[in-house]
Amino acid sequence: MTTHSKIISSVSEKFSNARDSGDLYFFPSTIWKHEELGVEFEIRLCPALQKKLDGDPTVEASRVEGTRLDVFAPPYNPNLHLGDLQDDGGTKYAVLLNKFALLPDHFLLVTEEFQSQASPLMPPDLVQTYLLLVAAYKAGKRYLAFYNCGEHSGASQPRKHIQFIPVGYDNPPIEPLARVANLEIPDKPFSLTALPYANHVFRLPSQLSSFAPEKIEQTLSRVFISLLDLVVSTIRHDSEYPSGKPSYNVLITLEHVHLIPRKQDVYIMPETGAKLSVNALGFAGMLLAKSEEELEALKKESVGKVLRSVGLGSVHDIQVEDTAAEAD
């Protein structure tokens, strides 16, 4: 097994080598900043993305009706394989570079044995994710971890995988809003009430990385379960929520864990009928447009309206007795 620090130290070189060898597709893009709701959203414009994906046989195979190709099943492409991790309880993971990358050094934590992407993050998943974030921080890097859970979350693959992308101090764009939230009760979930959609956030203890391993697992598990309870509660208040398992997005930084309940995986633009896919990164404040027309339509429509349409309405006022409200 590999250590978390060795994986982090190998990411950049392996990414460059895989891109040069053709094992990895990297799509250059342009970022547009868009201020709204007190958040400086980033809209990434990448016209080449759809065109290049259309020519890849693995993507075409996954689009065949009635099939879902498990592209994260072993054996792994050695040029994309960063290493393996194992939890103390025996759960094994592979760490892989993302084959289709919009950002350099985008990698994935994938369960070695098949687990469904519709299943919640378990204690080992949370611990390994957190330890990778800590290893990156110790190496002078900041990463955002995110997870798309369920049919309406924007998930594209059936096997459980947590994704990691490099970010700066003020990123992801939603994080500064969480960082300045004045909490009435510090050790409880809270909501970013300025946002027009349901969201549930927990501020992690500042010294969490120094806790004993079992204490880290207990803390992360308690945080996640408290947020997931609120997601389920929010969904139960929506009489038109689709049947089946709940869908939600997860964002994890060293400071906060965010869970956002989802109702739809795409937003249909009223003027053109074009479908805009939204996954966890959209709720992190980072959206993707594949054309200039899509970019202009998104800015005209407003990011808040798009996110509210694929998310749920907040029932924070109803839940406030069990959560710590964000101070005005």
Phi, psi and chi 1 to 4 in degrees:
 res  aa     phi    psi   chi1   chi2   chi3   chi4
   1 MET       -  153.0  -65.0  -65.3  158.8      -
   2 THR   -99.0  154.7  -40.1      -      -      -
   3 THR   -86.8  159.1   64.7      -      -      -
   4 HIS   -62.6  -39.7  -57.9   86.7      -      -
   5 SER   -67.1  -37.6   58.3      -      -      -
   6 LYS   -66.7  -37.3  -74.8 -175.7  177.8  178.9
   7 ILE   -62.8  -48.2  -74.7  173.9      -      -
   8 ILE   -61.8  -40.9  -67.3  -62.1      -      -
   9 SER   -68.2  -21.4   66.0      -      -      -
  10 SER   -93.7  -10.2   70.6      -      -      -
  11 VAL   -60.3  -52.8  171.0      -      -      -
  12 SER   -63.1  -45.1  -66.2      -      -      -
  13 GLU   -66.4  -43.5 -178.2  179.0   -1.8      -
  14 LYS   -64.1  -37.6  -69.8  -83.8  -75.5 -171.9
  15 PHE   -61.8  -48.1 -175.8   93.2      -      -
  16 SER   -61.4  -43.1  -64.0      -      -      -
  17 ASN   -65.0  -41.4  -68.1  -18.8      -      -
  18 ALA   -68.0  -36.1      -      -      -      -
  19 ARG   -66.6  -41.8  179.8 -178.5   55.5 -165.4
  20 ASP   -67.5  -33.0  -66.4  -16.8      -      -
  21 SER   -82.9   -9.1   66.7      -      -      -
  22 GLY    86.1    5.9      -      -      -      -
  23 ASP   -79.8  -12.2  -68.1  -71.6      -      -
  24 LEU  -136.0  136.6  178.2  154.0      -      -
  25 TYR   -98.9  124.7  -61.4   99.7      -      -
  26 PHE  -115.9  127.8  176.0   64.8      -      -
  27 PHE  -111.4  104.5  -54.7  103.2      -      -
  28 PRO   -59.5  148.3  -21.7   33.0      -      -
  29 SER  -149.3  167.5   54.8      -      -      -
  30 THR  -115.3  136.2  -56.3      -      -      -
  31 ILE  -102.0  129.2  -65.6  177.4      -      -
  32 TRP  -108.4  129.4  -67.4   78.3      -      -
  33 LYS   -90.4  137.0  -61.5  -67.6 -178.0   73.9
  34 HIS  -139.6  110.6  177.1   73.4      -      -
  35 GLU   -83.2  126.8 -177.4   79.3   25.3      -
  36 GLU  -164.8  140.0 -169.7  178.4  -32.8      -
  37 LEU    59.6   25.3  -59.0  169.1      -      -
  38 GLY    77.5   13.0      -      -      -      -
  39 VAL  -123.0  135.7  177.8      -      -      -
  40 GLU   -91.6   86.5 -168.7  173.3   47.5      -
  41 PHE   -66.4  148.2  -71.6   95.7      -      -
  42 GLU  -110.8  121.3  -64.9 -179.4   -2.3      -
  43 ILE  -108.5  115.6  -54.6  175.4      -      -
  44 ARG   -93.5  117.9 -171.2  171.3  -67.9  -87.7
  45 LEU   -95.7  120.6  175.5   62.0      -      -
  46 CYS  -141.7   81.6 -174.0      -      -      -
  47 PRO   -62.9  -27.4  -20.1   32.4      -      -
  48 ALA   -75.6  -15.7      -      -      -      -
  49 LEU   -60.9  -55.1  179.6   62.1      -      -
  50 GLN   -64.7  -40.0 -172.3   58.2   50.2      -
  51 LYS   -60.7  -43.5  178.0 -179.1  174.5 -177.6
  52 LYS   -75.6  -35.7  -69.3 -162.1  174.9 -174.8
  53 LEU   -65.0  -33.5  -69.9 -176.1      -      -
  54 ASP   -62.5  -23.2  -77.4  -18.6      -      -
  55 GLY   -94.6    0.1      -      -      -      -
  56 ASP   -92.1  125.5 -173.9   83.6      -      -
  57 PRO   -62.8  -31.8   19.9  -31.3      -      -
  58 THR   -69.5  -35.2   61.2      -      -      -
  59 VAL   -70.5  -42.2  174.5      -      -      -
  60 GLU   -62.0  -39.1  -67.9  -55.9  -43.0      -
  61 ALA   -63.7  -37.1      -      -      -      -
  62 SER   -73.3  -14.4   68.6      -      -      -
  63 ARG   -90.6   -9.5  -72.0  175.7  176.3  167.6
  64 VAL   -63.2  130.7  176.2      -      -      -
  65 GLU   -58.5  132.5 -173.2  174.9   -5.4      -
  66 GLY    86.8    0.0      -      -      -      -
  67 THR  -124.2  153.6   67.8      -      -      -
  68 ARG  -143.1  100.6 -129.9  171.2  152.6 -160.9
  69 LEU   -68.8  128.9 -170.4   67.6      -      -
  70 ASP   -89.6   88.0 -176.6    3.9      -      -
  71 VAL   -75.4  -10.1  -61.2      -      -      -
  72 PHE  -100.8   10.2  -60.2  140.8      -      -
  73 ALA   -77.4  144.6      -      -      -      -
  74 PRO   -67.9  160.0   20.8  -28.3      -      -
  75 PRO   -75.0  154.1   29.4  -35.7      -      -
  76 TYR   -97.8  147.4  -51.5  116.4      -      -
  77 ASN   -63.7  118.9 -179.9  -27.3      -      -
  78 PRO   -60.5  -25.7   18.8  -30.2      -      -
  79 ASN   -77.6  -12.9  -69.1  -27.9      -      -
  80 LEU  -107.9  -10.1  -60.0  178.6      -      -
  81 HIS   -88.8  114.0 -172.0 -164.2      -      -
  82 LEU   -87.9  -22.3  -63.4  172.8      -      -
  83 GLY   151.0 -176.5      -      -      -      -
  84 ASP  -127.5  147.4  -59.5  -63.2      -      -
  85 LEU  -127.3  152.3  -64.3  170.7      -      -
  86 GLN  -138.2  128.9 -178.2  170.7  -39.5      -
  87 ASP   -73.1  159.2 -173.4   77.4      -      -
  88 ASP   -58.4  -26.9  -70.1  -17.7      -      -
  89 GLY   -83.1   -3.4      -      -      -      -
  90 GLY   104.4   -5.2      -      -      -      -
  91 THR   -68.2  129.5  -53.9      -      -      -
  92 LYS  -108.9  146.2  -64.7 -179.8 -179.9  179.7
  93 TYR  -135.1  150.6  -57.8   87.7      -      -
  94 ALA  -107.9  144.5      -      -      -      -
  95 VAL  -111.9  119.5 -175.3      -      -      -
  96 LEU  -126.2  145.5  -51.1  172.3      -      -
  97 LEU   -69.8  145.2  -69.3  170.2      -      -
  98 ASN   -73.3  123.8 -177.7   17.9      -      -
  99 LYS   -65.2  -30.9 -177.4  174.7 -179.5  178.0
 100 PHE  -115.7   97.1  -56.7  105.2      -      -
 101 ALA  -111.9  127.3      -      -      -      -
 102 LEU   -92.3  -20.3  -69.7  176.9      -      -
 103 LEU  -123.2  142.0  -71.0  168.0      -      -
 104 PRO   -61.5  148.3  -19.3   31.1      -      -
 105 ASP    66.1   26.3  -59.7   -9.3      -      -
 106 HIS   -78.4  120.5 -178.0  170.7      -      -
 107 PHE  -134.4  170.8   69.0   89.3      -      -
 108 LEU  -130.6  144.6  -41.5  167.3      -      -
 109 LEU  -106.1  114.7  178.3   68.4      -      -
 110 VAL  -120.1  136.2 -179.9      -      -      -
 111 THR   -69.9  133.1   55.5      -      -      -
 112 GLU   -67.9  -47.4 -175.4  177.0  -72.4      -
 113 GLU   -84.9  145.1  -69.4 -171.1    7.4      -
 114 PHE   -62.9  126.3 -178.0   85.5      -      -
 115 GLN  -130.8  143.5  -65.5 -178.4   30.0      -
 116 SER   -73.9  142.7  171.0      -      -      -
 117 GLN   -69.5   -9.2 -173.3   74.0    3.9      -
 118 ALA   -90.5    2.6      -      -      -      -
 119 SER   -97.6  150.9   62.0      -      -      -
 120 PRO   -70.4  162.0   24.9  -33.5      -      -
 121 LEU   -69.2  132.3  -65.1  176.9      -      -
 122 MET   -97.2  166.0  -58.1  -57.7  -71.4      -
 123 PRO   -49.6  -46.2  -31.8   37.5      -      -
 124 PRO   -61.3  -37.2  -23.0   34.8      -      -
 125 ASP   -60.7  -45.6  -54.1  -30.4      -      -
 126 LEU   -64.8  -42.9  -65.4  164.5      -      -
 127 VAL   -65.6  -47.5  170.3      -      -      -
 128 GLN   -64.1  -37.7  -64.5  -54.0  -48.8      -
 129 THR   -61.7  -48.1  -64.2      -      -      -
 130 TYR   -63.4  -41.8 -178.8   74.6      -      -
 131 LEU   -66.0  -32.3  -67.2  178.4      -      -
 132 LEU   -67.9  -40.5  -77.1  166.5      -      -
 133 LEU   -63.2  -40.0  -65.6  176.6      -      -
 134 VAL   -66.1  -44.0  170.4      -      -      -
 135 ALA   -61.2  -39.2      -      -      -      -
 136 ALA   -64.3  -43.8      -      -      -      -
 137 TYR   -61.8  -41.2 -179.0   77.5      -      -
 138 LYS   -65.9  -24.2  -70.8  179.5  177.0  178.1
 139 ALA   -91.3    9.5      -      -      -      -
 140 GLY    81.3   21.9      -      -      -      -
 141 LYS  -124.7  152.5  -57.2  176.2 -178.8  179.5
 142 ARG  -119.9  133.6  -72.4  179.3  179.7  -92.7
 143 TYR  -126.1  152.1  -87.2   83.5      -      -
 144 LEU  -106.5  131.9  163.8   69.3      -      -
 145 ALA  -103.8  139.6      -      -      -      -
 146 PHE  -144.7  154.4   63.4   97.0      -      -
 147 TYR  -141.1  128.9 -179.5   60.5      -      -
 148 ASN  -103.1  109.3  -56.2  -50.4      -      -
 149 CYS  -109.7  118.7 -176.9      -      -      -
 150 GLY   101.5  169.7      -      -      -      -
 151 GLU   -61.3  -32.8 -179.9 -178.9   -2.1      -
 152 HIS  -105.4   17.3  -51.6  -66.5      -      -
 153 SER   -95.7   -9.0   67.4      -      -      -
 154 GLY    93.9   10.0      -      -      -      -
 155 ALA   -68.5  141.6      -      -      -      -
 156 SER  -115.2  -10.7   60.0      -      -      -
 157 GLN  -130.8  149.3  -60.5  -63.4  -27.2      -
 158 PRO   -78.6  -24.6   27.9  -34.7      -      -
 159 ARG   -87.6  139.4 -178.4 -177.6  -66.9 -103.6
 160 LYS   -58.7  127.3  179.7 -175.5  -82.1 -171.5
 161 HIS  -151.6  133.3   60.1  -73.1      -      -
 162 ILE  -102.3  134.9  -59.7  108.9      -      -
 163 GLN  -105.2  151.0  -55.8 -172.5   55.0      -
 164 PHE  -131.7  129.9  -63.1   76.8      -      -
 165 ILE  -131.0  146.3   58.8  168.2      -      -
 166 PRO   -72.8  142.2   24.8  -31.7      -      -
 167 VAL  -139.5  165.4  -66.1      -      -      -
 168 GLY   -91.5 -175.9      -      -      -      -
 169 TYR   -61.9  -41.3  175.9   74.3      -      -
 170 ASP   -88.1   10.6  -71.8  -29.3      -      -
 171 ASN  -117.2  156.4  -89.1  -36.3      -      -
 172 PRO   -65.0  160.4   28.8  -36.8      -      -
 173 PRO   -55.4  -26.8  -30.0   38.0      -      -
 174 ILE   -75.9  -20.6 -159.0   66.5      -      -
 175 GLU   -66.6  -38.8 -170.0   70.5  -12.3      -
 176 PRO   -58.9  -33.6  -27.9   37.1      -      -
 177 LEU   -65.6  -40.6 -164.8   62.8      -      -
 178 ALA   -69.2  -35.3      -      -      -      -
 179 ARG   -66.4  -34.2 -165.2  175.0  -72.2  143.3
 180 VAL   -92.2   -1.5  -60.3      -      -      -
 181 ALA   -61.7  128.0      -      -      -      -
 182 ASN   -92.6  109.4 -176.8   19.7      -      -
 183 LEU   -89.3  131.5  -53.9 -172.6      -      -
 184 GLU   -71.9  -38.0  -65.8  177.9    0.3      -
 185 ILE  -126.4  109.9  -53.1  174.3      -      -
 186 PRO   -67.7  -25.9   23.0  -32.6      -      -
 187 ASP  -106.3   37.7 -161.6   31.8      -      -
 188 LYS  -135.3  158.8  -66.7  -78.0 -172.4 -179.7
 189 PRO   -63.6  154.5  -19.4   31.6      -      -
 190 PHE  -141.1  172.4   63.0   98.6      -      -
 191 SER  -124.9  143.1  175.8      -      -      -
 192 LEU   -86.2   89.3  -58.5  175.1      -      -
 193 THR   -72.0  -12.1   54.5      -      -      -
 194 ALA   -72.3  -16.6      -      -      -      -
 195 LEU   -88.1  145.6  -58.2  176.0      -      -
 196 PRO   -84.6    8.1   31.2  -35.2      -      -
 197 TYR  -130.3  160.1   52.0   84.4      -      -
 198 ALA   -65.3  131.7      -      -      -      -
 199 ASN  -149.8  145.3   63.6   90.3      -      -
 200 HIS  -132.4  127.1  -53.2  -70.3      -      -
 201 VAL  -131.3  147.0 -169.1      -      -      -
 202 PHE  -132.6  131.2 -156.1  112.7      -      -
 203 ARG   -87.1  123.0 -176.1  167.1  -66.6  162.4
 204 LEU   -76.8  150.7  -63.9  174.2      -      -
 205 PRO   -58.4  137.5  -21.9   31.9      -      -
 206 SER   -64.9  -25.6   59.0      -      -      -
 207 GLN  -104.1   21.0  -58.5  -60.1  -43.0      -
 208 LEU   -56.5  -37.8 -180.0   58.3      -      -
 209 SER   -65.1  -18.7   62.6      -      -      -
 210 SER   -92.1   -3.3   65.3      -      -      -
 211 PHE   -70.1  158.8  -70.2    6.5      -      -
 212 ALA   -63.4  151.0      -      -      -      -
 213 PRO   -51.6  -44.0  -27.8   34.8      -      -
 214 GLU   -66.9  -30.9   62.5  -86.4   11.4      -
 215 LYS   -71.9  -36.9 -177.5   66.8  172.1  177.4
 216 ILE   -61.1  -45.9  -68.2  176.5      -      -
 217 GLU   -63.1  -43.8  179.8  173.6  -53.7      -
 218 GLN   -61.7  -43.6  -69.0  169.6    6.3      -
 219 THR   -65.0  -49.8  -58.6      -      -      -
 220 LEU   -63.5  -38.5  -68.1  171.8      -      -
 221 SER   -65.1  -43.5  -61.4      -      -      -
 222 ARG   -63.1  -42.8  176.6  176.6   58.7   85.0
 223 VAL   -60.8  -49.5  166.0      -      -      -
 224 PHE   -64.1  -44.3 -174.4   81.0      -      -
 225 ILE   -63.8  -40.0  -70.1  171.4      -      -
 226 SER   -63.8  -38.4   67.6      -      -      -
 227 LEU   -72.6  -40.1  -66.3  173.5      -      -
 228 LEU   -64.3  -37.4 -174.5   56.3      -      -
 229 ASP   -57.9  -40.7  -75.8  -14.6      -      -
 230 LEU   -69.6  -36.3  -70.7  168.5      -      -
 231 VAL   -60.5  -48.4  165.2      -      -      -
 232 VAL   -62.9  -40.6  172.3      -      -      -
 233 SER   -60.7  -43.4  169.4      -      -      -
 234 THR   -61.9  -44.4  -57.2      -      -      -
 235 ILE   -62.4  -39.9  -71.2  171.8      -      -
 236 ARG   -65.3  -21.7  -74.6  175.0  174.9  166.3
 237 HIS   -82.9   -5.1  -79.2   87.2      -      -
 238 ASP  -103.4  105.4 -171.0  -36.3      -      -
 239 SER   -69.2  -15.4   60.6      -      -      -
 240 GLU  -105.3   14.8  -61.1  179.9   -9.1      -
 241 TYR   -67.7  137.4 -166.3   82.3      -      -
 242 PRO   -59.7  149.2  -19.0   29.9      -      -
 243 SER   -69.3  159.9   60.5      -      -      -
 244 GLY   109.2 -170.6      -      -      -      -
 245 LYS   -68.9  150.5  -65.8 -178.1  177.8 -179.9
 246 PRO   -67.0  147.3   23.0  -32.7      -      -
 247 SER  -113.3  143.4  -66.2      -      -      -
 248 TYR  -162.7  163.0   52.4   91.8      -      -
 249 ASN  -110.4  148.4  -65.2  128.5      -      -
 250 VAL  -123.5  132.0 -177.3      -      -      -
 251 LEU  -121.2  132.2  -53.5  170.8      -      -
 252 ILE  -131.7  124.2  -55.7  176.4      -      -
 253 THR  -122.0 -178.5   70.1      -      -      -
 254 LEU   -72.6  -12.2  -71.4  177.4      -      -
 255 GLU  -105.5  -34.7  -64.5  176.7   80.2      -
 256 HIS  -142.9  155.6  -62.4   95.8      -      -
 257 VAL  -118.4  129.3  178.8      -      -      -
 258 HIS  -116.6  136.7  -53.3 -118.5      -      -
 259 LEU  -125.2  131.3  -97.8   68.2      -      -
 260 ILE  -126.5  115.2  -56.7   97.3      -      -
 261 PRO   -67.1  144.3   21.8  -29.4      -      -
 262 ARG  -121.9  145.1  -66.1  -68.5  -58.2  -86.0
 263 LYS  -117.0  -28.1 -168.9  172.6 -177.5  177.3
 264 GLN  -140.1  151.9  -60.9  173.6 -169.7      -
 265 ASP   -97.7  -13.8   62.5  -26.1      -      -
 266 VAL  -134.1  154.1  -62.5      -      -      -
 267 TYR  -112.0  130.3  178.1   77.0      -      -
 268 ILE   -96.1  118.0  -60.2  176.6      -      -
 269 MET   -65.8  124.9  -63.6  -69.8 -172.8      -
 270 PRO   -60.0  -38.7  -22.4   33.1      -      -
 271 GLU   -75.6  -38.2  -68.8 -173.5    5.7      -
 272 THR  -110.1  -19.3   64.2      -      -      -
 273 GLY    78.8    2.9      -      -      -      -
 274 ALA   -68.2  145.7      -      -      -      -
 275 LYS   -97.9  124.1  -66.0 -178.6  177.9  179.8
 276 LEU  -104.9  112.7  178.9   70.2      -      -
 277 SER   -76.5  137.6  -62.6      -      -      -
 278 VAL  -131.7  122.2 -179.2      -      -      -
 279 ASN  -115.9 -160.9   66.2    8.9      -      -
 280 ALA   -57.7  -32.6      -      -      -      -
 281 LEU   -63.7  -30.5  -74.0 -177.3      -      -
 282 GLY   -58.9  -41.1      -      -      -      -
 283 PHE   -81.3  -11.0  -70.0   92.6      -      -
 284 ALA   -82.0   -8.5      -      -      -      -
 285 GLY    97.9   17.3      -      -      -      -
 286 MET  -128.1  107.4  -53.1  163.6   76.1      -
 287 LEU  -112.7  163.3  -65.1   98.3      -      -
 288 LEU  -123.1  130.8  173.4   65.6      -      -
 289 ALA  -120.9  134.9      -      -      -      -
 290 LYS   -96.7   -0.6  -60.9 -174.5 -175.1   73.6
 291 SER  -154.9  161.7   67.6      -      -      -
 292 GLU   -60.7  -37.8  -67.1  -82.5    0.3      -
 293 GLU   -63.8  -41.7  -65.7   76.2   17.0      -
 294 GLU   -65.7  -38.0 -161.3  169.1   87.9      -
 295 LEU   -62.5  -49.0  171.1   65.1      -      -
 296 GLU   -65.3  -38.8  -67.6  -53.3  -45.2      -
 297 ALA   -64.8  -37.9      -      -      -      -
 298 LEU   -66.6  -43.9  177.1   57.4      -      -
 299 LYS   -66.2  -38.1  -69.7 -167.0  -71.1 -173.7
 300 LYS   -67.6  -39.1 -179.4  179.3  178.6 -178.8
 301 GLU   -72.2  -29.1 -163.1   69.1    6.7      -
 302 SER    87.3  132.1   93.7      -      -      -
 303 VAL   -62.2  -40.2  172.5      -      -      -
 304 GLY   -58.4  -41.8      -      -      -      -
 305 LYS   -65.3  -41.5 -178.3  178.3  179.0 -179.0
 306 VAL   -62.1  -48.6  169.5      -      -      -
 307 LEU   -66.6  -38.5  -64.1  179.2      -      -
 308 ARG   -64.1  -36.6  168.7   60.6 -174.3   87.3
 309 SER   -69.1  -32.6  -63.7      -      -      -
 310 VAL   -95.0   -8.2  -61.6      -      -      -
 311 GLY  -103.9 -151.3      -      -      -      -
 312 LEU  -128.2  160.2  -82.4   76.4      -      -
 313 GLY   -71.2  148.2      -      -      -      -
 314 SER   -75.2  138.9  174.6      -      -      -
 315 VAL  -118.6   34.2  -70.1      -      -      -
 316 HIS   -56.8  -40.2  175.2   70.8      -      -
 317 ASP   -61.0  -35.0  -70.6  -16.6      -      -
 318 ILE   -73.2  -35.5  -61.3  173.1      -      -
 319 GLN   -88.5   -2.6  -62.7  168.1  -34.5      -
 320 VAL   -60.6  -26.4   71.9      -      -      -
 321 GLU   -66.7  -24.6  -68.2 -176.2   -0.1      -
 322 ASP  -104.9    1.8  -61.8  -39.5      -      -
 323 THR  -130.7  164.3   63.3      -      -      -
 324 ALA   -94.1  116.6      -      -      -      -
 325 ALA   -74.6  148.6      -      -      -      -
 326 GLU   -73.2  129.3  178.6 -175.2   10.8      -
 327 ALA   -68.0  144.1      -      -      -      -
 328 ASP   -68.0      -  -67.0  -27.3      -      -
